Amino acid sequence: MLISTSINAQWYEDVNSFAKHTAFAHGFMAFYSHFFGLGLLALMLLVAWLRARTFADPAQRVARVLWAAGGTVVAWAIAHYIFKPLVGERRPYLVIAHSEVLLQRTNGFSFPSGHATIAGAVIVGLWLSRDRLVASFATILGLFLAFGRVYTGMHYPGDVLGGLLWGGIFVAALFPVAVSLLNKFDEALLARPPLDWLVSSGLDRKSNEGEESPRSEQLADAPSRGD
């Protein structure tokens, strides 16, 4: 484990005690920490894709965002289907009596947190996509989601830390190879007009055309001035 059992349990109880004394936030935290937080991270990926299509090198930009999304899915699947059964850690509320739990209890394994894995993968993936604005928002949303999983009583702090690290490391480690392959795929889409909108908004081409037109006019006017 990333954190000793005693420290992990103590930190969980500290956050759980805080949750018990902030009942006014229970509704929002339960809503955010279940599906809404994941929805906002998905929205960040969508915004990053839309923005990537407007750059001068859309194939490369979109490839990075695609890996941020695809790598997140793969990292979550490995965490859920391999790491959780392998570690076999019981949920904290099954071990610590009188825990405040704001979401539906489950007997599924606890380490690593799937929500935190998604958050870590999206955060690192968007920073690697070089969209600092969207990555900054995703970082705030993702870290708050990770905290929410402890606040709602579903995970130990070590579970969310492990999820954040696993998701981020996985996306970063395979980033060069994955983006190289996805870039070739995007370039192929650009060569097929019915599908090129998936990679490019066309703004880069319009910009280039706009830059060329004044030069064309100058060349056209040159002979008349010579006459």
C-alpha positions as CSV (number, residue, x, y, z in Angstrom):
1,M,0.0,0.0,0.0
2,L,1.1,3.6,-0.6
3,I,0.2,4.6,3.0
4,S,0.4,2.5,6.1
5,T,-2.8,0.9,7.2
6,S,-3.0,2.9,10.5
7,I,-2.3,6.3,8.8
8,N,-4.7,5.4,6.0
9,A,-7.5,4.6,8.5
10,Q,-6.7,7.7,10.6
11,W,-6.9,10.0,7.7
12,Y,-10.1,8.4,6.6
13,E,-11.6,8.9,10.0
14,D,-10.4,12.5,10.0
15,V,-12.1,13.3,6.7
16,N,-15.2,11.3,7.8
17,S,-15.4,13.3,11.0
18,F,-15.3,16.5,8.9
19,A,-18.1,15.1,6.7
20,K,-20.2,14.4,9.8
21,H,-19.9,18.1,10.8
22,T,-20.7,19.5,7.4
23,A,-24.1,18.1,6.8
24,F,-25.1,21.1,4.7
25,A,-22.6,19.9,1.9
26,H,-23.8,16.3,1.9
27,G,-26.2,16.6,-1.0
28,F,-23.8,18.4,-3.3
29,M,-20.8,16.2,-2.4
30,A,-22.8,13.0,-3.0
31,F,-24.0,14.4,-6.4
32,Y,-20.6,15.6,-7.5
33,S,-18.6,12.6,-6.3
34,H,-20.7,10.0,-8.0
35,F,-21.5,11.0,-11.6
36,F,-21.4,14.8,-11.9
37,G,-17.7,15.1,-11.4
38,L,-17.0,12.5,-14.0
39,G,-19.4,14.3,-16.4
40,L,-17.4,17.5,-15.9
41,L,-14.1,15.8,-16.7
42,A,-15.7,14.3,-19.8
43,L,-16.8,17.9,-20.7
44,M,-13.2,19.1,-20.3
45,L,-12.1,16.4,-22.8
46,L,-14.8,17.5,-25.2
47,V,-13.8,21.2,-24.9
48,A,-10.1,20.3,-25.4
49,W,-11.0,18.4,-28.6
50,L,-13.0,21.3,-30.0
51,R,-10.1,23.7,-29.2
52,A,-7.5,21.3,-30.6
53,R,-9.3,21.4,-34.0
54,T,-8.7,25.1,-34.3
55,F,-4.9,25.0,-34.1
56,A,-2.5,25.1,-37.1
57,D,-1.4,21.5,-36.4
58,P,-4.9,19.9,-35.7
59,A,-3.9,16.3,-36.4
60,Q,-1.2,16.3,-33.7
61,R,-3.3,18.3,-31.2
62,V,-6.4,16.1,-31.6
63,A,-4.2,13.0,-31.3
64,R,-3.1,14.2,-27.9
65,V,-6.7,14.8,-26.7
66,L,-7.8,11.4,-28.1
67,W,-5.1,9.7,-26.1
68,A,-6.1,11.6,-23.0
69,A,-9.6,10.1,-23.4
70,G,-8.6,6.7,-24.7
71,G,-5.8,6.3,-22.2
72,T,-8.3,7.1,-19.4
73,V,-10.6,4.3,-20.4
74,V,-7.8,1.8,-20.5
75,A,-6.3,2.9,-17.2
76,W,-9.7,2.6,-15.5
77,A,-10.3,-0.9,-17.0
78,I,-7.0,-2.2,-15.8
79,A,-7.5,-0.7,-12.3
80,H,-11.1,-2.1,-12.0
81,Y,-10.6,-5.5,-13.5
82,I,-7.0,-6.3,-12.5
83,F,-5.7,-4.2,-9.7
84,K,-8.8,-4.2,-7.5
85,P,-9.2,-8.0,-7.4
86,L,-5.5,-8.4,-7.1
87,V,-5.1,-6.2,-4.0
88,G,-8.5,-7.2,-2.6
89,E,-8.8,-4.3,-0.2
90,R,-12.2,-4.0,1.6
91,R,-14.2,-0.8,1.6
92,P,-13.4,1.4,4.6
93,Y,-17.0,1.4,5.9
94,L,-16.8,-2.4,6.1
95,V,-13.9,-2.1,8.4
96,I,-14.4,1.1,10.4
97,A,-17.6,1.2,12.4
98,H,-20.0,4.1,12.4
99,S,-18.6,5.6,9.2
100,E,-20.6,8.3,7.5
101,V,-21.4,7.0,4.0
102,L,-23.2,9.3,1.6
103,L,-23.5,7.0,-1.4
104,Q,-24.9,3.6,-1.9
105,R,-22.7,1.0,-0.2
106,T,-21.0,-1.7,-2.3
107,N,-19.1,-4.8,-1.5
108,G,-16.7,-4.1,-4.4
109,F,-13.0,-3.7,-3.7
110,S,-11.5,-0.3,-2.7
111,F,-8.0,0.1,-4.1
112,P,-7.4,1.9,-6.3
113,S,-10.3,4.3,-6.7
114,G,-11.8,4.1,-10.1
115,H,-13.0,7.7,-10.0
116,A,-9.5,8.9,-8.9
117,T,-7.9,6.8,-11.7
118,I,-10.1,8.6,-14.2
119,A,-9.3,12.0,-12.7
120,G,-5.5,11.3,-12.7
121,A,-5.6,10.1,-16.3
122,V,-7.6,13.1,-17.6
123,I,-5.5,15.6,-15.7
124,V,-2.2,14.3,-17.0
125,G,-3.5,13.7,-20.5
126,L,-4.8,17.2,-20.8
127,W,-1.6,18.7,-19.5
128,L,0.3,16.7,-22.1
129,S,-2.1,17.9,-24.8
130,R,-0.6,21.4,-24.1
131,D,-4.0,23.0,-23.5
132,R,-3.1,24.8,-20.3
133,L,-6.5,26.5,-19.8
134,V,-8.6,23.3,-20.0
135,A,-6.0,21.3,-18.1
136,S,-6.1,23.8,-15.2
137,F,-9.8,23.5,-14.9
138,A,-9.6,19.7,-15.2
139,T,-7.0,19.6,-12.4
140,I,-9.3,21.5,-10.0
141,L,-12.3,19.3,-10.9
142,G,-10.3,16.1,-10.8
143,L,-8.7,16.7,-7.4
144,F,-12.0,17.8,-5.9
145,L,-13.5,14.5,-7.2
146,A,-10.8,12.5,-5.6
147,F,-11.3,14.3,-2.3
148,G,-15.1,13.7,-2.7
149,R,-14.6,10.0,-2.8
150,V,-13.1,10.1,0.7
151,Y,-15.6,12.7,1.9
152,T,-18.5,10.5,0.9
153,G,-17.0,7.6,2.8
154,M,-16.4,5.4,-0.2
155,H,-12.5,5.3,-0.2
156,Y,-9.4,5.6,2.0
157,P,-7.1,8.5,1.1
158,G,-4.6,5.9,-0.1
159,D,-7.2,4.6,-2.6
160,V,-7.6,8.0,-4.3
161,L,-3.8,8.7,-4.2
162,G,-3.1,5.3,-5.8
163,G,-5.8,6.0,-8.4
164,L,-4.5,9.5,-9.3
165,L,-0.9,8.1,-9.6
166,W,-1.9,5.1,-11.6
167,G,-4.0,7.0,-14.1
168,G,-1.5,9.7,-14.6
169,I,1.5,7.4,-14.9
170,F,-0.2,5.1,-17.4
171,V,-1.3,8.0,-19.7
172,A,2.2,9.6,-19.5
173,A,4.1,6.4,-20.1
174,L,2.3,5.4,-23.3
175,F,1.8,9.0,-24.5
176,P,4.6,9.0,-27.2
177,V,3.6,5.8,-28.8
178,A,-0.1,6.3,-28.6
179,V,0.0,9.8,-30.0
180,S,2.3,8.8,-32.8
181,L,-0.2,6.2,-33.9
182,L,-3.3,8.4,-33.4
183,N,-1.6,11.2,-35.3
184,K,-1.3,9.0,-38.4
185,F,-5.0,8.1,-38.0
186,D,-5.9,11.8,-37.8
187,E,-3.9,12.7,-40.9
188,A,-5.8,10.0,-42.7
189,L,-9.1,11.5,-41.7
190,L,-7.9,14.9,-42.8
191,A,-7.5,13.5,-46.3
192,R,-11.1,12.4,-46.4
193,P,-13.3,15.6,-46.6
194,P,-16.5,14.0,-45.2
195,L,-14.6,13.1,-42.0
196,D,-12.0,15.9,-41.8
197,W,-14.2,18.0,-39.5
198,L,-13.4,15.5,-36.7
199,V,-9.8,16.7,-36.8
200,S,-10.0,20.2,-38.1
201,S,-12.5,23.0,-37.8
202,G,-11.2,24.6,-41.0
203,L,-10.3,27.8,-39.2
204,D,-6.6,27.1,-39.8
205,R,-7.2,26.8,-43.5
206,K,-9.3,30.0,-43.6
207,S,-6.6,31.8,-41.7
208,N,-4.0,30.7,-44.3
209,E,-6.2,31.7,-47.1
210,G,-6.7,35.1,-45.5
211,E,-3.0,35.6,-45.3
212,E,-2.4,34.7,-48.9
213,S,-5.1,36.9,-50.4
214,P,-3.3,40.3,-49.8
215,R,-0.1,39.0,-51.4
216,S,-2.1,37.8,-54.4
217,E,-3.7,41.2,-54.8
218,Q,-0.3,42.9,-54.7
219,L,1.1,40.7,-57.4
220,A,-2.0,41.3,-59.5
221,D,-1.6,45.1,-59.1
222,A,2.2,45.1,-59.9
223,P,1.9,45.0,-63.7
224,S,-0.6,47.9,-63.8
225,R,1.7,50.1,-61.8
226,G,4.6,49.2,-64.2
227,D,2.5,50.3,-67.2
